[in-house]
Amino acid sequence: MTARTGPEAPSLDRDVDASARTELPAAGLGAAVGTSRRRVLRRLLRRPAGVVGIVLTGTVVAVGLLAPVLAPFDPFAVVGPSLSPPSGAHPMGTDALGRDLLSGVIFGARTTLVVAGLVGVLVLLIGVVVGTVSSYLGGWADDLLMRLTELFQVLPRFFLAIVVIAFFGAGLGLLVLVLGLTSWALLARVVRSEVLSLKEREFVDAARASGASGARIVVQEILPNALPAGTAFLGLILAQVLLIEASLGFIGLGDPNVVSWGYLASQAQRFLRVAWWMSVFPGLAIAVAVLGLNLLSDAVTDVLGTSR
């Protein structure tokens, strides 16, 4: 007998090809995502703003992590004459009590790192969950979660933090909780927009056709592609958080048990004419941290926009 060469054979070939196409996106997703991340990193390093943002942000992170090693003195210890200008013994001078300002700025970086890190975790968790659930489910769930997001987006975070601190007292943990619970709205909207676009893509349809559950599609197919855009906006959110934290410290509502850049700037208010270094160096530290986050976020946003 001879093999049939009628319509049945090409149909079988088409079925095999369709099955292969269905399995390939799920099987090769990890490699594709890894390649995409390397490509984004290479493009980021080609941009001056990206390089400067990485250097400035990396410097703040490194100083915060190595604060006990880098700081020459305890930031609360009296180690020299009061209001001493910058010198070899004290490169950034001393404050009104004779405490080393360089040590205060270094430990202030650690406080900044703690606040930014913990707030970032809260913002990521809440923003990603709300944005993903809202866009993937749609309907009444989308309407409800977006109205909730708009409510949190219009809250005046600075004045809300003042009210909370006035009622419950100053504390780093309370400040992180307030800023984290009120800063996720923008990230949720960005993630929602990304998921709305991604859930209609071919590789998501292929995952559905292969029998993948909704949770698996979201975790393995959609989120790895939606998170990079959300991460870019996270830097802008954290820059605003750092400014709010420094502003609270400046008006005397920061945690009195830790050194922060806002606290150091607050201590300099009465000595602006006689001790310029007390305000200049903490102010420069705040500017470096905020500028680094903004430059890095802008560069990542540009790179992601041109890579699509």
C-alpha positions in Angstrom: 0.0 0.0 0.0 1.2 3.5 -0.7 1.0 6.4 1.8 -1.9 8.8 1.3 -0.9 12.2 0.0 -4.3 13.8 0.1 -5.5 16.5 2.3 -5.0 14.4 5.5 -1.2 14.6 5.4 -0.8 18.4 5.2 -3.5 18.7 7.9 -1.4 16.5 10.2 1.7 18.6 9.5 -0.3 21.8 10.4 -1.4 20.2 13.7 2.2 19.3 14.6 3.4 22.8 13.8 0.6 24.4 15.8 1.4 22.3 18.8 5.1 23.2 18.6 4.3 26.9 18.4 2.0 26.5 21.4 4.8 25.0 23.5 7.7 27.2 22.4 6.7 30.5 24.1 6.3 28.8 27.5 9.5 26.8 27.2 11.7 29.6 26.1 10.2 32.4 28.2 13.0 32.4 30.8 15.7 32.7 28.2 13.8 35.4 26.3 13.3 37.4 29.4 17.0 37.0 30.4 18.1 38.2 26.9 15.7 41.1 27.0 17.1 42.2 30.4 20.7 42.0 29.1 19.7 44.1 26.1 18.1 46.7 28.2 21.2 46.9 30.5 23.5 47.4 27.5 21.3 50.2 26.1 21.1 51.7 29.5 24.9 51.8 29.8 25.1 53.6 26.4 23.2 56.6 27.8 25.0 59.2 29.8 22.0 59.8 32.0 21.8 56.0 32.7 25.5 55.8 33.6 25.3 58.9 35.9 22.1 57.6 37.5 23.7 54.2 38.2 26.8 55.7 39.6 25.0 58.2 41.9 22.4 55.6 43.1 25.1 52.9 43.5 27.2 55.3 45.6 24.4 56.1 48.0 23.6 52.4 48.3 27.2 51.5 48.9 27.7 54.2 51.5 24.5 53.2 53.3 25.5 49.5 53.4 29.1 50.3 54.6 28.2 53.1 57.0 29.8 51.5 60.1 33.0 50.9 58.2 33.2 54.3 56.4 32.1 56.6 59.2 35.2 57.8 61.3 33.1 58.4 64.4 29.8 57.7 66.1 27.4 60.3 64.6 26.0 61.2 68.0 29.4 61.4 69.8 31.0 64.7 70.6 34.5 64.4 69.0 35.7 68.0 68.5 35.1 71.7 69.0 31.7 73.0 68.1 31.1 74.6 64.7 34.5 73.6 63.5 34.9 74.3 59.7 36.0 71.5 57.3 39.5 70.3 58.1 41.7 67.3 57.8 40.4 65.9 61.1 36.8 66.6 60.1 36.4 66.8 56.3 32.8 68.2 56.6 33.3 70.1 59.8 31.4 69.7 63.1 27.9 70.8 64.2 26.9 73.0 67.2 27.6 70.1 69.7 31.0 69.1 68.2 29.7 66.0 66.4 31.4 65.0 63.2 29.3 65.9 60.2 30.8 63.4 57.8 29.8 60.6 60.1 26.3 62.0 60.2 26.0 62.3 56.4 27.3 58.7 56.0 24.8 57.3 58.6 22.1 59.5 57.0 22.7 57.5 53.8 21.9 54.3 55.8 18.6 55.8 57.1 17.7 56.8 53.5 18.5 53.3 52.3 16.3 51.7 54.9 13.4 54.1 54.2 13.7 53.7 50.4 14.1 49.9 50.6 11.2 49.2 52.9 8.9 51.7 51.2 9.9 50.2 47.9 8.9 46.7 49.0 5.5 47.9 50.2 4.9 49.9 47.0 5.9 46.9 44.8 3.7 44.4 46.6 0.6 46.6 46.8 1.0 48.3 43.4 1.7 45.1 41.5 -1.1 43.1 43.1 -3.7 45.9 42.6 -2.7 46.7 39.1 -2.5 43.0 38.0 -5.7 41.9 39.6 -7.6 45.0 38.3 -6.5 44.6 34.7 -6.6 40.8 34.4 -10.1 40.4 36.0 -11.6 43.5 34.5 -15.3 44.4 35.0 -16.5 45.4 38.5 -13.2 44.4 40.0 -11.3 46.8 37.7 -13.7 49.7 38.5 -13.6 49.1 42.2 -9.8 48.9 42.4 -9.2 51.9 40.1 -11.5 54.1 42.2 -9.6 53.0 45.3 -6.3 53.8 43.5 -7.6 57.2 42.6 -8.4 57.8 46.2 -4.9 57.0 47.4 -3.4 59.0 44.5 -5.0 62.3 45.6 -4.0 61.9 49.2 -1.6 64.6 50.4 1.1 62.3 51.7 3.2 64.9 53.4 0.4 66.4 55.4 -1.0 62.9 56.1 2.4 61.9 57.5 2.4 65.0 59.7 -1.0 64.1 61.1 0.0 60.5 61.8 3.2 61.5 63.5 1.4 64.1 65.5 -1.1 61.5 66.8 1.2 58.5 67.2 4.7 60.0 67.7 7.8 60.0 65.5 9.3 56.7 64.4 11.0 55.3 61.4 8.7 52.2 61.2 5.6 54.4 61.4 7.0 56.7 58.7 7.8 53.8 56.4 4.3 52.3 56.9 2.5 55.6 56.1 4.7 56.4 53.0 4.4 52.8 51.8 0.6 52.6 52.1 0.1 55.9 50.3 2.7 55.7 47.5 1.6 52.7 45.5 -1.1 54.3 43.3 1.0 55.4 40.4 2.8 52.0 40.2 -0.6 50.2 40.2 -1.8 52.3 37.2 1.4 51.6 35.3 1.2 47.9 36.0 -2.5 47.9 35.0 -1.7 49.5 31.7 1.1 47.0 30.9 -1.0 44.0 31.8 -3.9 45.2 29.7 -1.6 45.3 26.7 0.2 42.0 27.5 -2.8 39.8 28.2 -3.9 40.1 24.5 -0.5 39.1 23.1 0.1 35.9 21.2 2.3 34.2 23.8 -0.5 34.6 26.4 -3.0 33.1 24.0 -0.6 30.2 23.4 -0.3 29.6 27.1 -4.1 29.6 27.5 -4.3 27.1 24.6 -1.8 24.8 26.3 -4.1 24.6 29.3 -2.1 26.9 31.7 -4.1 28.3 34.6 -4.8 32.0 35.1 -2.4 32.2 38.0 0.4 30.6 36.0 -0.2 32.8 33.0 0.0 35.9 35.2 3.1 34.8 37.2 5.1 33.2 34.3 4.0 35.0 31.2 2.7 38.5 32.1 4.5 39.8 35.2 8.1 39.2 33.9 7.2 41.5 31.0 5.2 44.0 33.0 7.6 44.5 35.9 10.4 46.3 34.0 8.2 49.3 33.2 6.8 49.3 36.7 10.4 49.3 38.1 11.3 52.3 36.1 8.5 54.3 37.7 9.4 52.9 41.1 12.6 55.1 41.1 10.5 58.2 40.6 8.2 57.2 43.5 11.2 56.6 45.8 12.7 59.9 44.9 9.5 61.6 46.1 9.6 59.4 49.2 13.1 60.6 50.1 12.1 64.2 49.7 9.1 63.7 52.0 11.3 61.9 54.6 13.9 64.7 54.4 11.2 67.4 54.7 9.8 65.7 57.8 13.2 65.5 59.4 13.8 69.2 58.5 10.7 70.4 60.4 11.7 68.2 63.4 9.2 65.3 62.8 11.8 62.7 62.0 12.9 59.8 64.3 15.1 61.3 67.0 16.9 58.0 67.5 18.4 57.9 64.0 20.5 60.3 62.0 18.9 61.5 58.7 19.8 64.1 56.2 16.7 66.0 57.0 17.6 66.0 60.7 21.1 67.3 59.9 19.6 70.1 57.7 17.2 71.0 60.5 20.1 71.3 63.0 21.7 73.8 60.6 18.9 76.3 60.5 20.1 78.4 63.4 23.7 78.5 62.1 23.3 79.3 58.4 25.4 82.5 58.6 28.3 81.1 60.7 28.4 77.4 59.7 27.6 77.0 56.0 28.9 73.4 55.9 26.1 72.2 58.3 23.5 72.8 55.6 25.5 72.4 52.4 26.7 68.8 52.9 23.4 67.2 53.9 21.7 69.2 51.2 24.2 67.9 48.6 23.6 64.3 49.8 19.8 64.7 49.4 20.3 66.2 45.9 22.7 63.3 44.8 20.2 60.7 46.0 17.2 62.2 44.3 19.0 63.1 41.1 20.4 59.6 40.8 17.0 58.0 41.1 15.4 60.4 38.7 18.1 60.0 36.1 18.1 56.2 36.4 14.3 56.1 36.1 14.2 58.4 33.1 16.9 56.4 31.3 15.2 53.1 32.0 11.9 54.5 30.7 13.6 55.7 27.5 15.3 52.4 27.0 12.1 50.4 27.5 10.3 52.8 25.1 12.8 52.4 22.3 13.1 48.6 22.8 9.5 48.0 21.9 
